[in-house]
Amino acid sequence: MNHLIVLILLVLAVTSQAQCPDPQPCSGACGSVHDPAIVKKGEGSYYRFTTFGGISIATAPDLQGPWTVQGDALPNGSIIDLPGNTSLWAPDVHHIGNLYYMYYAVSTGGSQNSAIGVASSPSMDTGTWTDHGSLGILQSPAYNLIDPNLLIVDYGASFLLSFGSFWTDIYQIELSDPLTMAPGVSPCQLDFNSTGVGSVEGSYQFWWPTNGTIYYYLFSSSGACCNTPPDLPPPGDEYKINVCRSETPNGGFVDKNGVSCLSANGGSLVLGSHDEVYAPGGEGVMYDSDVGLVLYYHYVNPRIGYDSQDFQFGFNIFSFDVEGWPVLTA
């Protein structure tokens, strides 16, 4: 019996490893990375945008690097007149028409006195960004105006911006164009976790046809983000990346078990802590014609450290299982 138990444990360990591959290799400037956003330009240049300062920009010839820091997109900070406007958060960058648009948040820790801004550039290079300031989304006790993410629906027919962190979690609002809120709209709630240890933030929406159906996937970060020893949360309560999906882009999101992500604390795990990866989150998704579907994120490597400057850039390749749910493969 003891031999059987050992065998079962070994099988479970191997299975866990298969489900949680290590991050792909990274060289160059791979540390001090929070809330990365990645855009591929042309056939051989990657731009990575990260939280803090005026949004740090790094470039590389390959997702694996070597990454080189180029400077800040908005070196003087944001024109939004709120506390935190020189240390910007959670960039989200998209190529629309002839311009690149970067959404960002102005806030300070634990505050709802926040705003979402947008800047544009013809190239993404430092020195080319024009700050357009706040999108004008009204503040509310229900949500926090941070962690923006733009979903482009029907190849530009509509634009939906998701945002939110803690309080009542994730909301979405319609834009009439990349710089302007649609007239007469109000935010609608997409995702909420009421358990107290699983509050949701850092949403990222992504659509993909699976099994003949176009699904809208809502990735998010849930749990305690940035604790350091000796104040780490109980195992399992730290940051992790979950996913929900719907056949419509603005509601009805459920997890693998059909549990509502809005009303019943649903959410299926995509990536949690394993091996030398601790508290992964701040995720985004991209399709790269060279490697396929990519989930990128920040994480803590306990061997390096838990402090803010120690956060690492990570990414994995993923595909979909037979039921159309994301599975990390490499």
Helices and strands as residue ranges (DSSP letters): H 2-19, E 37-41, E 45-50, E 56-60, E 68-72, E 89-96, E 99-106, E 115-121, E 130-134, E 149-153, G 154-156, E 158-163, E 170-177, E 180-181, E 188-191, E 200-210, E 213-222, E 240-246, E 268-271, E 278-288, E 292-300, G 308-310, E 312-320, E 326-328
